[in-house]
Amino acid sequence: MFFTHFSQEDLRPSYFEMFAQERLLPTLKPALRFVLQVFAQRHPRLVPVAMKSDELFTLLHFLLELNSLRKNQASCAEAFYGLRRGHTFSAREASNIVEQGPLSRTEIFSSLVCLVFVPYTKQKLDSLYEEASGHALADMFTGSQGVNTQQESLIKTLFVKLYPTFHALYELWFFLQQLLFLFEKTKYYSPWLRLQGILVRRLTAEELRAVPNQNVANSSSKLVSFVDKLIRMLKIAAIGGVFAFKFLEWLVSAENKMPKNTGFIPSPPVPLRPSSKGIQLPTDRTLCPLCSQPRRNPAVCVSSGYVFCYQCLFTFIERESQCPVTKMPSTIHDIQRVFHEQNI
């Protein structure tokens, strides 16, 4: 009942529909990041664009949601599943002119904030916490402290201590709200919808029949028709990209699980060439390219394959978000320590 609830009089969506539409567009972000990284490897001029993949996705997400909220009175994912935003679950009340009318500017603005900017801010806070807490690992490996001022260190320490509690309360807030929606104890699927006072419901039969007529009316202007077709194609490409990325992800994982032919050992990949804007490599391979000293706690940048001191590499990537030698986009998650007999 909770997953397949359907009635011609009650337009309340099932929990499955709400959960599926919530997870639809976020799965496109890793696909976009992967595509940009591939193009950046072949065209170094696109490295700055690849480094701003989150901001680029947020911009595209904003444009798609703005167009969908204005035209369909629903987000892109909600419109994909035949849902729209309103104020009642009753099919009789939803048939009136006020309910079928467009969303107000206040409702569109608040929806954009909750759909686009709140998730972006939360992701940045998660990344900031990972980077701030990562300093503790770097100091533990090297036995050294950063050069931050006392005030910056205090703010960072408070943030690292308080953010896990905030994150747990934030997730618990959403979990309890969705649990209440699952057992039909509330009309709102998420806390943000409750704060906005907006319900997400199914389309009525009249609204479904009116969709073709709306498309014909909107095609009166050639410019409007072209923009509508372009945005519609972009939506289809976004949804298709999600499924294509998931299929390729499954295909790669399936190939990795297949038994390998041990009779043939492929040659290692060709190393990436140093960038003309990157640091120069020392002639002595045992020296760190950043500090020009013998490497301490060596670590490799997996996006390029070059080895540095752990502290040097961590500090540089945290500040520049790229490999010091090749200028390839990199994060602190691309740092892996290299273990050998001297470190054991």
C-alpha positions as CSV (number, residue, x, y, z in Angstrom):
1,M,0.0,0.0,0.0
2,F,2.8,2.4,0.9
3,F,4.6,1.8,-2.4
4,T,1.8,1.4,-4.9
5,H,-1.0,3.6,-3.5
6,F,-3.3,4.8,-6.3
7,S,-6.8,6.2,-6.4
8,Q,-8.6,8.4,-8.9
9,E,-10.0,10.5,-6.0
10,D,-6.8,10.7,-3.9
11,L,-3.8,12.2,-5.8
12,R,-1.4,11.4,-3.0
13,P,1.8,9.9,-4.6
14,S,3.4,6.7,-3.2
15,Y,6.6,6.6,-1.2
16,F,8.3,4.8,-4.1
17,E,7.4,7.6,-6.6
18,M,8.7,10.3,-4.2
19,F,11.9,8.4,-3.4
20,A,12.6,7.7,-7.1
21,Q,12.1,11.3,-8.2
22,E,14.4,12.5,-5.4
23,R,17.2,10.3,-6.5
24,L,16.9,10.9,-10.2
25,L,18.9,14.0,-11.0
26,P,21.7,13.7,-8.3
27,T,22.9,10.5,-10.1
28,L,23.8,12.7,-13.1
29,K,26.5,14.7,-11.2
30,P,29.1,11.9,-11.2
31,A,28.5,11.3,-14.9
32,L,29.1,15.0,-15.7
33,R,32.2,15.0,-13.6
34,F,33.6,11.9,-15.3
35,V,32.9,13.3,-18.8
36,L,34.6,16.6,-17.9
37,Q,37.7,14.8,-16.5
38,V,38.0,12.7,-19.6
39,F,37.9,15.7,-21.9
40,A,40.3,17.6,-19.6
41,Q,42.9,14.8,-20.0
42,R,42.7,15.2,-23.8
43,H,42.3,19.0,-23.8
44,P,44.2,20.6,-21.0
45,R,42.4,23.9,-21.7
46,L,39.3,22.4,-20.1
47,V,41.0,21.7,-16.8
48,P,39.5,24.9,-15.2
49,V,36.1,23.8,-16.4
50,A,36.6,20.3,-14.9
51,M,37.6,21.8,-11.6
52,K,34.3,23.6,-11.5
53,S,32.1,20.6,-12.3
54,D,29.9,21.1,-9.2
55,E,29.2,24.7,-10.0
56,L,28.5,23.8,-13.7
57,F,26.1,21.1,-12.6
58,T,24.4,23.5,-10.2
59,L,23.9,26.1,-13.0
60,L,22.4,23.4,-15.3
61,H,20.2,22.1,-12.5
62,F,19.0,25.7,-11.8
63,L,18.0,26.3,-15.4
64,L,16.2,23.0,-15.8
65,E,14.3,23.4,-12.5
66,L,13.4,27.0,-13.3
67,N,11.9,26.1,-16.7
68,S,10.1,23.1,-15.3
69,L,8.6,25.0,-12.3
70,R,7.3,27.7,-14.7
71,K,5.9,25.3,-17.3
72,N,4.9,22.1,-15.4
73,Q,4.5,23.5,-11.8
74,A,6.9,20.7,-10.8
75,S,10.6,20.0,-10.7
76,C,12.2,18.0,-13.6
77,A,12.1,14.7,-11.7
78,E,8.5,15.3,-10.5
79,A,7.3,16.1,-14.0
80,F,9.1,13.0,-15.3
81,Y,7.0,10.8,-12.9
82,G,3.8,12.6,-13.6
83,L,3.7,14.7,-10.5
84,R,3.2,18.4,-9.8
85,R,3.2,20.8,-6.9
86,G,-0.1,22.0,-5.4
87,H,-2.0,22.3,-2.1
88,T,-4.4,19.4,-2.0
89,F,-4.5,15.6,-2.6
90,S,-8.2,15.7,-3.5
91,A,-8.9,15.3,-7.3
92,R,-12.2,17.3,-6.9
93,E,-10.4,20.3,-5.4
94,A,-7.5,20.0,-7.8
95,S,-9.8,20.4,-10.8
96,N,-10.5,24.1,-10.0
97,I,-8.8,26.9,-11.8
98,V,-6.7,28.1,-8.8
99,E,-5.1,24.7,-8.2
100,Q,-4.3,24.2,-11.9
101,G,-2.8,27.7,-12.2
102,P,1.0,28.4,-12.3
103,L,3.0,28.6,-9.1
104,S,3.5,32.0,-7.6
105,R,6.9,33.7,-7.7
106,T,7.4,33.1,-4.0
107,E,6.7,29.4,-4.4
108,I,9.1,29.2,-7.4
109,F,11.8,31.0,-5.5
110,S,11.5,28.9,-2.4
111,S,11.4,25.7,-4.5
112,L,14.6,26.7,-6.3
113,V,16.3,27.4,-3.0
114,C,15.3,24.0,-1.6
115,L,15.9,22.0,-4.9
116,V,19.2,23.6,-6.0
117,F,21.0,25.8,-3.5
118,V,20.4,23.9,-0.3
119,P,21.9,20.6,-1.7
120,Y,24.8,22.5,-3.2
121,T,25.5,24.2,0.2
122,K,25.2,20.9,2.1
123,Q,27.7,19.3,-0.3
124,K,30.2,22.1,0.1
125,L,29.9,21.8,3.9
126,D,30.5,18.1,3.6
127,S,33.6,18.7,1.5
128,L,34.8,21.4,3.8
129,Y,34.5,19.0,6.8
130,E,36.5,16.3,5.0
131,E,39.2,18.8,4.1
132,A,39.3,20.2,7.7
133,S,39.3,16.8,9.3
134,G,42.0,15.7,6.8
135,H,44.5,18.1,8.4
136,A,44.5,15.9,11.4
137,L,45.6,12.9,9.3
138,A,48.3,14.9,7.6
139,D,49.7,16.2,11.0
140,M,49.5,12.6,12.3
141,F,51.6,11.2,9.4
142,T,54.2,14.0,9.4
143,G,54.2,15.1,13.1
144,S,54.0,18.8,12.0
145,Q,51.4,21.5,12.4
146,G,50.0,23.8,9.8
147,V,50.7,27.5,9.6
148,N,47.2,28.6,10.3
149,T,46.6,31.5,12.7
150,Q,45.2,30.8,16.2
151,Q,41.8,32.2,15.2
152,E,41.6,30.0,12.1
153,S,42.7,26.9,14.0
154,L,40.0,27.6,16.6
155,I,37.3,28.0,14.0
156,K,38.4,24.8,12.2
157,T,38.5,22.9,15.5
158,L,34.9,24.0,16.4
159,F,33.7,23.2,12.9
160,V,35.2,19.7,13.0
161,K,33.7,19.0,16.4
162,L,30.2,20.5,15.8
163,Y,29.5,19.5,12.1
164,P,29.0,15.8,12.7
165,T,26.3,16.6,15.2
166,F,24.7,19.0,12.8
167,H,24.9,16.4,10.0
168,A,23.3,13.7,12.1
169,L,20.4,15.9,13.2
170,Y,19.9,17.0,9.6
171,E,19.7,13.4,8.4
172,L,17.5,12.4,11.3
173,W,15.1,15.3,10.5
174,F,14.7,14.0,6.9
175,F,14.4,10.4,8.0
176,L,11.6,11.1,10.5
177,Q,9.7,13.2,8.0
178,Q,9.9,10.5,5.3
179,L,9.0,7.8,7.8
180,L,5.9,9.8,8.8
181,F,5.0,10.1,5.1
182,L,5.5,6.4,4.5
183,F,2.9,5.6,7.2
184,E,0.6,8.4,5.9
185,K,1.0,10.4,9.1
186,T,1.9,13.6,7.2
187,K,1.2,15.0,3.8
188,Y,4.7,16.3,3.2
189,Y,7.5,14.1,2.0
190,S,10.4,16.3,3.1
191,P,10.9,19.0,5.7
192,W,11.5,21.6,3.0
193,L,8.1,20.9,1.5
194,R,6.5,21.3,4.9
195,L,8.2,24.6,5.5
196,Q,7.0,25.8,2.0
197,G,3.5,24.5,2.6
198,I,3.6,22.8,-0.8
199,L,2.3,19.3,-1.6
200,V,3.5,17.1,-4.4
201,R,0.6,15.2,-6.0
202,R,-0.3,13.3,-9.1
203,L,-1.7,14.9,-12.2
204,T,-5.5,14.7,-12.6
205,A,-7.1,13.2,-15.7
206,E,-8.0,16.7,-16.9
207,E,-4.4,17.8,-16.6
208,L,-3.1,14.8,-18.4
209,R,-5.4,15.5,-21.3
210,A,-4.5,19.2,-21.3
211,V,-0.7,18.5,-21.8
212,P,-0.9,18.1,-25.7
213,N,-3.0,21.3,-26.0
214,Q,-0.5,23.2,-23.9
215,N,2.3,22.1,-26.2
216,V,0.4,23.2,-29.3
217,A,-0.3,26.6,-27.7
218,N,3.3,27.1,-26.8
219,S,4.5,26.4,-30.3
220,S,2.9,29.6,-31.8
221,S,6.2,31.4,-31.6
222,K,9.1,30.0,-33.4
223,L,11.6,31.3,-30.8
224,V,9.6,29.9,-27.9
225,S,9.1,26.6,-29.8
226,F,12.8,26.3,-30.4
227,V,13.7,27.0,-26.7
228,D,11.1,24.5,-25.6
229,K,12.4,21.8,-27.9
230,L,16.0,22.6,-26.8
231,I,15.1,22.3,-23.1
232,R,13.0,19.2,-23.7
233,M,16.0,17.6,-25.5
234,L,18.2,18.6,-22.7
235,K,15.9,16.9,-20.2
236,I,15.8,13.7,-22.2
237,A,19.6,13.8,-22.5
238,A,19.9,14.3,-18.8
239,I,17.6,11.4,-18.0
240,G,19.3,9.2,-20.7
241,G,22.7,10.1,-19.4
242,V,21.7,8.9,-15.9
243,F,20.7,5.5,-17.2
244,A,23.7,5.3,-19.6
245,F,26.1,6.1,-16.8
246,K,24.5,3.5,-14.5
247,F,24.7,0.9,-17.3
248,L,28.4,1.6,-17.9
249,E,29.1,1.5,-14.2
250,W,27.5,-1.9,-14.0
251,L,29.3,-3.1,-17.2
252,V,32.7,-2.0,-15.8
253,S,32.0,-3.7,-12.4
254,A,30.9,-6.9,-14.2
255,E,34.1,-7.0,-16.3
256,N,36.2,-6.6,-13.2
257,K,34.5,-9.6,-11.6
258,M,35.2,-11.8,-14.6
259,P,38.3,-14.1,-14.3
260,K,41.4,-12.6,-15.9
261,N,43.7,-14.4,-18.3
262,T,46.9,-14.7,-16.4
263,G,48.9,-15.6,-19.5
264,F,49.0,-12.0,-20.7
265,I,50.1,-9.1,-18.7
266,P,49.3,-5.7,-20.4
267,S,51.9,-3.0,-20.4
268,P,51.4,-0.1,-18.0
269,P,49.7,3.0,-19.3
270,V,51.8,5.8,-20.7
271,P,52.7,8.3,-17.9
272,L,51.1,11.7,-18.2
273,R,53.5,14.4,-19.4
274,P,54.3,17.3,-17.1
275,S,52.4,20.5,-17.8
276,S,54.3,23.6,-19.0
277,K,52.6,25.4,-16.1
278,G,53.5,22.8,-13.5
279,I,56.5,22.5,-11.3
280,Q,59.7,21.1,-12.7
281,L,60.7,17.5,-11.8
282,P,64.1,17.1,-10.0
283,T,66.8,15.0,-11.7
284,D,67.1,12.9,-8.5
285,R,64.0,10.7,-8.4
286,T,64.2,10.3,-4.7
287,L,63.5,14.0,-4.1
288,C,60.0,15.5,-3.6
289,P,59.2,17.8,-6.6
290,L,57.6,20.3,-4.2
291,C,60.1,20.7,-1.4
292,S,63.2,19.4,-3.3
293,Q,64.1,17.3,-0.2
294,P,64.2,13.5,0.3
295,R,60.6,12.3,0.4
296,R,59.1,11.8,3.9
297,N,56.0,9.6,4.1
298,P,55.8,9.3,0.3
299,A,52.3,9.6,-1.3
300,V,51.2,9.3,-4.9
301,C,48.7,11.5,-6.7
302,V,46.6,8.8,-8.4
303,S,45.3,11.2,-11.0
304,S,48.8,11.6,-12.4
305,G,51.0,8.9,-10.9
306,Y,53.7,11.3,-9.5
307,V,55.0,10.8,-5.9
308,F,55.6,13.5,-3.3
309,C,55.9,14.0,0.4
310,Y,52.5,13.4,2.0
311,Q,52.4,16.7,3.7
312,C,53.5,18.6,0.6
313,L,51.0,16.9,-1.7
314,F,48.1,17.2,0.8
315,T,48.7,21.0,1.3
316,F,49.1,21.7,-2.4
317,I,46.0,19.7,-3.5
318,E,43.9,21.2,-0.7
319,R,44.8,24.7,-1.9
320,E,45.0,24.2,-5.7
321,S,42.8,21.1,-6.3
322,Q,45.1,19.9,-9.0
323,C,48.3,17.8,-9.5
324,P,51.5,19.9,-9.0
325,V,53.2,18.4,-12.1
326,T,50.4,17.7,-14.6
327,K,47.8,20.2,-13.4
328,M,45.2,17.5,-13.6
329,P,42.1,18.1,-11.4
330,S,42.6,16.3,-8.1
331,T,41.2,16.1,-4.6
332,I,42.5,14.9,-1.3
333,H,40.8,11.6,-2.0
334,D,43.3,11.1,-4.9
335,I,46.2,10.9,-2.4
336,Q,47.4,7.4,-1.5
337,R,50.4,6.6,0.7
338,V,53.3,4.6,-0.8
339,F,54.6,1.9,1.6
340,H,58.1,0.5,1.3
341,E,60.6,-1.1,3.7
342,Q,61.9,2.2,5.1
343,N,58.3,3.2,6.3
344,I,57.4,-0.2,7.8
